Amino acid sequence: MTVDIHAKRILILDFGSQYTQLIGRRIREIGVYCEIHPYHLSAEAIQAFAPQGIILSGGPDSVTEAITPRAPDIVFQLGCPVLGICYGMQTMALQLGGKVSRGLKREFGYAEAIVNQASDLLSTIQDRQVKQKQILDVWMSHGDHVDELPPGFELMASTNHCGIVGMEDSKRHFYGLQFHPEVSHTAQGKEILKKFVLEVCGCEAIWTLPNIIEESITQIREQVGDEHVVLGLSGGVDSSVLAVLLQRAIGNQLTCVFVDTGLLRLHEVEEVQALFAKHLGIHLITVNAESQFLSALKGIEDPEQKRKIIGKLFIEVFNQEAAKLHQVKWLAQGTIYTDVIESGGIKGAHVIKSHHNVGGLPDKMHLKLLEPLRSFFKDEVRQMGSALGLPDEVVHRHPFPGAGLAIRILGEVKKDYADTLRKADAVLINALHAEKLYHKVSQAFVVFLPIKSVGVLGDARHYDHVVAIRLIESMDFMTAHIARVPLAFLEKVANQIINEVSGISRVVYDISGKPPATIEWE
């Protein structure tokens, strides 16, 4: 019998914190299903969601100002437990009759929280005892302070700089934490969330990989029936995992279309065909559209224009191929939960960036939309891929832009530029694997620069192009810093690129962080 893994679930209301998605991931790691929605979600939607508990996230605003976000009143009227984190605690305090003010001392980074040992939520959680005081190592990021507890609340924790960093109303099961339990710097953060979700809210840890896969397969079969599905396979993590999941669910009712834009990585076409068509036995159609894409990009230098041309042409090529499959009634897309959040797919969410696979395409194709991964975070998709038998080199592959090498070639895209960049990029990636550094960096790639530099090969002077190496480390790709790899490694790779790839005379290393730079150059 299939377990209903969504039955007891947590609602996270987002006030704009950069860590909101991390809260969601932590709750799911505990084994409980949760969803992130904007703080102004309607009362009707909150009631319909029927949460077992609600978490109010942090945010960049100050509740001391007149017009700033507030939690919907229904949050405190439903009768379910509520946990406010940072800004979430402050708005809870203010809305329930407490007082919040701008503090004389702000707290950012590490702090020691002294716990009230009678606390309902924290009494059994600590890092150490110091002079009979229960201490937690926590991570702070706030300027405002709760000065006065709301009626019915008691002190849960404090620091030397802030009298109230934790508050609770144990009768109504309302809790507030000024620190961030979702970040790794709060050592017992996961234990705090686990106690809130499992013990206080009464959820069950049934959001597990076997249950997720079983329910996904059941839902796909119920949704699709005996109809056929087409999937645009890119070779990336999301579409690859989706292809294997669909094959497990509906077998030969699936057809995958792989479009070779001429802007892919070295040997990528052959690798995709070998894995999916030959090894996994998935019906795969490969379309060689290199000449179409390169022709459409001729003379185009603006990066956003390049993206739009590639996106539009990809849909046209994919449509032409899909139209030949007369049995197909469904279009499958590898949309994941972060795509939905960032594209504003959740009602009321802010659009951070648009994603090609969120909205619009099915209307043009007259197909029904199938998005089985829409509820999953990237790390959950990777785990699913491993459980379904995909090799590690696919599941844990670094991100690759939808526009491919076009936005890693600065200025106009030409075939010889793409060929040169492909080879240089392969040298870097192979070297990272050889030195066991690939999985220690979050993303690695080479950028082709439209400038030339003088070099010397043997006794001859030559004048060829410059490429840049980009190696970054990041938790969420919203911020990033350069990877601290050995200088000897960079020197070795640079020499190898110049010696093995014709047309390159110089290699530089990009040491910019995000911000102020972006991860990709275009």
LINHU-V735890 format. One record per backbone hydrogen bond with DSSP energy under -0.5 kcal/mol. CO is the residue of the C=O (numbers start at 0). NH is the residue of the N-H. E is the energy in kcal/mol with one decimal. If there is no record, write none. Layout:
# LINHU-V735890
[[CO NH E] [CO NH E]]
This chain:
# LINHU-V735890
[[2 4 -1.3] [3 6 -1.3] [6 8 -0.7] [8 51 -3.4] [8 52 -0.9] [9 11 -0.5] [9 34 -1.8] [10 12 -0.6] [10 54 -2.7] [11 13 -0.6] [11 36 -2.8] [12 14 -0.5] [12 56 -2.5] [13 38 -1.9] [16 19 -1.1] [18 22 -1.7] [19 23 -1.8] [20 24 -2.2] [21 25 -2.3] [22 26 -2.3] [23 27 -2.0] [24 28 -2.3] [25 29 -1.4] [26 30 -0.6] [26 31 -1.7] [27 30 -0.8] [30 205 -0.8] [30 206 -3.4] [32 9 -2.1] [34 11 -2.8] [36 13 -3.0] [37 40 -1.6] [38 71 -0.6] [41 45 -2.3] [42 46 -2.3] [43 47 -2.4] [44 48 -2.0] [45 49 -1.2] [45 50 -0.6] [51 80 -0.7] [52 10 -2.4] [53 82 -2.6] [54 12 -2.8] [54 56 -0.6] [55 84 -2.7] [57 14 -0.7] [57 16 -1.2] [61 64 -1.6] [65 67 -0.8] [71 74 -1.9] [72 75 -1.4] [73 76 -1.3] [73 77 -1.5] [80 53 -2.3] [81 174 -2.9] [82 55 -3.0] [83 176 -3.0] [84 87 -2.5] [85 88 -0.6] [85 89 -2.1] [86 90 -2.8] [87 91 -1.5] [88 92 -2.6] [89 93 -2.4] [90 94 -2.7] [91 95 -1.6] [92 97 -3.6] [93 96 -1.3] [95 150 -0.5] [98 146 -2.3] [98 147 -1.6] [100 144 -3.1] [105 107 -0.5] [106 141 -2.5] [108 139 -3.2] [110 112 -0.6] [110 137 -2.8] [112 114 -0.6] [112 135 -2.3] [113 157 -1.8] [114 116 -0.7] [114 133 -0.6] [115 118 -2.5] [118 122 -1.1] [121 124 -2.0] [127 134 -2.9] [129 132 -1.4] [132 129 -2.5] [132 134 -0.6] [133 114 -2.9] [134 126 -3.3] [134 127 -1.4] [135 112 -3.0] [135 137 -0.7] [136 186 -1.1] [137 110 -2.1] [138 179 -2.3] [139 108 -3.1] [141 106 -2.3] [142 102 -1.9] [144 100 -2.5] [144 146 -0.7] [147 98 -2.0] [149 152 -2.0] [153 167 -2.0] [155 115 -2.7] [156 164 -2.7] [156 165 -1.3] [157 113 -3.6] [161 158 -3.1] [163 145 -0.6] [164 177 -2.9] [164 178 -0.7] [165 155 -3.2] [165 156 -1.5] [166 175 -2.9] [167 153 -2.6] [167 169 -0.5] [168 172 -1.3] [168 173 -1.9] [172 81 -2.0] [173 168 -3.1] [174 83 -3.0] [175 166 -2.2] [176 85 -3.5] [178 180 -0.7] [179 182 -0.7] [182 185 -1.4] [184 186 -1.1] [185 188 -2.2] [187 191 -2.2] [188 192 -2.3] [189 193 -2.6] [190 194 -2.3] [191 195 -2.2] [192 196 -2.9] [193 197 -2.8] [193 198 -0.7] [194 198 -1.1] [194 199 -2.3] [195 200 -2.3] [196 202 -2.1] [203 205 -2.2] [205 207 -2.1] [207 211 -2.9] [208 212 -2.6] [209 213 -2.4] [210 214 -2.6] [211 215 -2.4] [212 216 -2.5] [213 217 -2.1] [214 218 -2.6] [215 219 -2.4] [216 220 -2.3] [217 221 -2.3] [218 222 -2.5] [219 223 -2.9] [220 224 -2.2] [223 226 -1.7] [227 328 -2.5] [227 329 -1.7] [228 254 -2.3] [229 331 -2.9] [230 232 -1.0] [230 256 -2.9] [235 239 -1.7] [236 240 -2.7] [237 241 -2.3] [238 242 -2.2] [239 243 -1.8] [240 244 -2.4] [241 245 -2.8] [242 246 -2.2] [243 247 -2.2] [244 248 -1.6] [245 249 -3.6] [245 250 -0.6] [246 250 -1.9] [249 252 -1.7] [250 253 -1.4] [252 228 -3.0] [253 282 -0.5] [254 230 -2.2] [255 257 -0.5] [255 284 -3.0] [256 232 -1.6] [256 258 -0.6] [257 259 -0.6] [257 286 -2.8] [258 260 -1.0] [259 288 -2.2] [262 404 -2.4] [264 267 -1.9] [266 270 -2.2] [267 271 -2.5] [268 272 -2.3] [269 273 -2.4] [270 274 -2.2] [271 275 -2.5] [271 276 -0.6] [272 276 -1.1] [272 277 -1.8] [273 278 -2.1] [274 279 -2.2] [275 281 -3.1] [281 283 -0.7] [282 255 -3.0] [283 285 -0.5] [284 257 -3.2] [284 286 -0.5] [285 287 -0.6] [286 259 -3.1] [286 288 -1.0] [288 292 -2.1] [289 293 -2.6] [290 294 -2.0] [291 295 -2.0] [292 296 -1.5] [293 297 -0.5] [294 297 -0.9] [296 299 -2.2] [296 412 -0.5] [298 300 -0.5] [300 410 -0.5] [301 305 -2.2] [302 306 -2.2] [303 307 -2.2] [304 308 -2.4] [305 309 -2.4] [306 310 -2.8] [307 311 -2.5] [308 312 -2.5] [309 313 -2.6] [310 314 -1.8] [311 315 -1.9] [312 316 -2.9] [313 317 -2.9] [314 318 -2.9] [315 319 -2.2] [316 320 -1.8] [317 321 -2.9] [318 322 -2.4] [320 323 -0.9] [321 324 -1.5] [323 325 -1.3] [324 327 -1.4] [326 227 -0.9] [328 367 -2.6] [329 229 -2.5] [329 331 -0.5] [330 369 -2.9] [331 231 -0.8] [335 338 -0.6] [335 339 -1.7] [336 340 -2.3] [337 341 -2.7] [338 342 -1.9] [339 344 -2.6] [339 345 -0.8] [340 343 -1.3] [341 351 -2.9] [341 352 -1.3] [344 346 -0.5] [345 348 -2.7] [349 351 -0.7] [354 357 -1.6] [356 358 -0.5] [358 360 -0.9] [359 362 -0.6] [359 363 -0.9] [360 363 -0.6] [360 364 -1.2] [361 365 -1.3] [361 366 -1.5] [367 330 -3.4] [369 332 -2.3] [370 373 -1.6] [372 336 -0.5] [372 375 -2.0] [375 336 -2.8] [376 380 -2.0] [377 381 -2.4] [378 382 -2.0] [379 383 -2.2] [380 384 -2.4] [381 385 -2.2] [382 386 -2.2] [383 387 -1.9] [384 389 -2.5] [385 388 -1.3] [390 393 -1.5] [390 394 -2.2] [391 395 -2.9] [393 396 -1.2] [400 403 -1.9] [402 405 -1.3] [403 406 -1.1] [404 407 -1.6] [404 408 -0.5] [406 521 -0.7] [407 409 -0.6] [407 447 -3.2] [411 413 -0.6] [413 417 -2.5] [414 418 -2.7] [415 419 -2.1] [416 420 -2.7] [417 421 -2.5] [418 422 -1.7] [419 423 -2.2] [420 424 -2.9] [421 425 -2.0] [422 426 -1.8] [423 427 -1.8] [424 428 -2.6] [425 429 -2.6] [426 430 -2.0] [427 431 -2.2] [428 432 -2.0] [429 433 -2.4] [430 434 -2.1] [431 436 -3.3] [431 437 -1.2] [432 435 -1.4] [436 439 -1.4] [436 440 -0.7] [437 440 -0.9] [442 471 -2.4] [444 469 -2.8] [446 448 -0.6] [446 467 -2.5] [447 409 -2.4] [448 450 -1.1] [448 465 -0.6] [450 465 -1.3] [452 463 -1.8] [454 461 -3.0] [455 457 -0.5] [456 459 -2.1] [459 456 -2.4] [461 454 -3.2] [461 463 -0.5] [463 452 -3.3] [464 504 -2.7] [464 505 -1.2] [465 448 -2.4] [466 507 -2.4] [467 446 -2.9] [468 509 -2.6] [469 444 -2.1] [470 482 -2.2] [471 441 -2.2] [471 442 -1.5] [472 480 -2.0] [478 476 -0.5] [479 513 -2.7] [480 472 -3.0] [482 484 -1.7] [485 488 -0.7] [485 489 -1.6] [486 490 -2.5] [487 491 -2.1] [488 492 -2.5] [489 493 -2.6] [490 494 -2.2] [491 495 -2.1] [492 496 -2.8] [493 497 -2.3] [494 498 -2.4] [495 499 -2.5] [496 500 -2.4] [499 501 -0.7] [500 503 -1.0] [502 464 -1.9] [505 466 -2.0] [507 468 -2.9] [508 510 -0.6] [512 516 -2.1] [513 479 -2.3]]
